[in-house]
Amino acid sequence: MSPTRNVDFATLTMKEALDLAILIEEEAYDRYSELADQLTQHDTPDAAHFFRLMMANEAKHRAAFAEHRDVLFADAACGVTRAMIFDVEAPDYDEARAFMTLRAALETALRAEQKAHAFFVAALARVTDPTVRTLFEELAAEEIAHQELVRRELAKAPPDAAIPTDAFADEPVGE
């Protein structure tokens, strides 16, 4: 599935690009929230805590984009809707596992940041507006910085246990 529907990057305006960036951050925030809630229910606090940190990062980025949009375009109607995007930066729904380790949560976030970088790089090939192009170049570079942040956290994370957590599969059992 394509991460966008009905988004014409060749004609994308700066307002629409900022709207898109805001929605991407909101989608990632919502998904991290869902994963954190799932892992809290599974009593996996380290992974849940990390996903809550990612929520805070996404909220901070969204606020920065919204402030920038507000300065440039005040109350102009949004030109992009949430229905036009899907999983641009958000981790996949099936990433959370009962007994998920901190390391697994970090690897999930790394994949999400790599996915977002690939999205902005691919979009750049179709963007024609110079200001939108500059914004997308900055966003692609930010995703690289986010990947490095996650990699630094991965380097500090304790190793996983000898028994893989997927040995405790999340599969249905008979009653």
C-alpha positions in Angstrom: 0.0 0.0 0.0 1.3 3.5 -0.9 1.8 5.8 2.1 -0.2 8.5 0.3 -3.3 8.8 -1.7 -4.3 11.7 -3.9 -1.2 13.8 -3.0 0.3 15.3 -6.1 3.8 16.2 -5.0 4.5 18.1 -8.2 1.9 20.7 -7.3 2.2 20.5 -3.5 2.2 24.0 -1.9 4.2 24.9 1.2 0.9 25.0 3.2 0.0 21.5 2.0 3.5 20.3 2.7 3.3 21.6 6.3 -0.2 20.1 6.6 1.2 16.8 5.4 4.1 17.0 7.9 1.7 17.7 10.8 -0.5 14.8 9.9 2.5 12.4 9.6 3.7 13.4 13.1 0.1 13.0 14.4 -0.2 9.5 12.8 3.2 8.4 14.3 2.2 9.9 17.7 -1.1 7.9 17.7 0.6 4.7 16.7 3.3 5.0 19.4 0.5 5.7 21.8 -1.4 2.5 20.8 1.8 0.5 21.1 2.6 2.0 24.5 -0.9 1.2 25.7 -0.6 -2.4 24.5 2.8 -2.9 26.1 1.5 -1.4 29.4 -1.3 -3.9 29.4 1.3 -6.7 28.7 3.4 -5.4 31.7 6.3 -4.6 29.5 7.4 -1.3 31.0 10.7 -0.6 29.3 9.3 -0.9 25.8 6.1 1.0 26.8 8.3 3.8 28.3 10.4 4.1 25.2 7.3 4.3 23.0 6.0 7.1 25.3 9.3 9.0 24.7 8.7 8.6 21.0 5.2 10.0 21.5 6.8 13.1 23.1 9.2 13.5 20.2 6.4 13.3 17.6 4.3 15.8 19.6 7.3 18.2 19.7 7.8 17.9 16.0 4.1 18.4 15.3 4.0 21.5 17.4 7.0 23.0 15.6 5.3 22.4 12.2 2.0 23.7 13.4 3.7 26.9 14.7 5.5 27.4 11.4 2.2 26.8 9.5 0.4 29.2 11.8 3.0 32.0 11.2 2.8 31.5 7.4 -0.8 30.7 6.8 -2.7 31.6 10.0 -6.2 30.0 9.8 -6.2 28.9 6.2 -8.0 25.6 5.7 -6.0 22.4 5.8 -5.3 21.1 2.3 -4.4 17.5 3.3 -6.5 15.0 5.3 -5.5 12.1 7.4 -7.3 9.8 4.8 -4.6 10.8 2.4 -1.7 9.2 4.4 -1.1 5.8 5.9 1.9 4.5 7.8 4.4 7.2 6.5 6.3 7.2 9.8 4.1 5.2 12.1 5.4 1.8 13.2 3.5 -1.1 11.8 0.5 -2.2 13.8 1.8 -5.7 14.3 5.1 -4.5 15.9 4.1 -4.8 19.5 4.5 -8.1 21.2 3.7 -9.4 24.7 7.1 -9.5 26.5 8.6 -7.0 24.0 12.0 -5.9 25.1 13.5 -2.4 25.1 15.8 -3.5 22.3 12.9 -4.7 20.2 11.0 -1.4 20.8 14.1 0.5 19.7 14.4 -1.6 16.5 10.7 -0.9 15.8 11.4 2.9 16.1 14.5 2.6 13.9 12.4 0.9 11.2 9.8 3.7 11.4 12.4 6.4 11.1 14.0 4.6 8.1 10.5 4.3 6.5 9.9 8.1 7.0 13.3 8.9 5.5 12.5 6.7 2.4 9.2 8.5 2.1 10.7 12.0 2.0 13.5 10.9 -0.3 11.0 9.4 -2.7 8.7 12.4 -2.5 11.6 14.7 -3.3 11.9 13.1 -6.7 8.4 14.5 -7.5 8.5 17.9 -5.7 8.8 20.9 -7.9 8.2 23.9 -5.5 11.6 25.1 -4.2 10.3 25.9 -0.7 8.6 22.5 -0.4 11.8 20.9 -1.7 13.8 22.6 1.0 11.3 21.5 3.7 11.4 17.9 2.5 15.2 17.9 2.3 15.2 19.1 5.9 12.7 16.5 6.9 14.7 13.7 5.2 17.8 14.9 7.1 15.9 15.0 10.4 14.9 11.4 9.9 18.6 10.5 9.5 19.3 12.3 12.8 16.4 10.4 14.4 17.9 7.1 13.2 21.2 8.1 14.8 19.5 8.9 18.1 17.8 5.5 18.1 21.0 3.8 17.2 22.8 5.5 20.1 20.0 4.2 22.4 20.3 0.7 20.9 24.0 0.7 21.7 23.2 1.5 25.4 20.3 -1.0 25.6 20.9 -4.3 27.5 21.1 -7.4 25.4 18.0 -9.5 25.0 17.6 -12.6 27.0 18.9 -15.9 25.7 15.3 -17.1 25.2 13.7 -15.1 22.4 10.6 -13.3 23.4 8.8 -14.7 20.4 9.0 -18.1 22.1 6.1 -16.7 24.1 4.0 -16.1 21.0 0.9 -14.0 21.1 -1.2 -16.7 19.6 -4.7 -17.8 20.6 -4.9 -20.7 23.0 -7.7 -23.1 23.7 -9.7 -22.7 26.8 
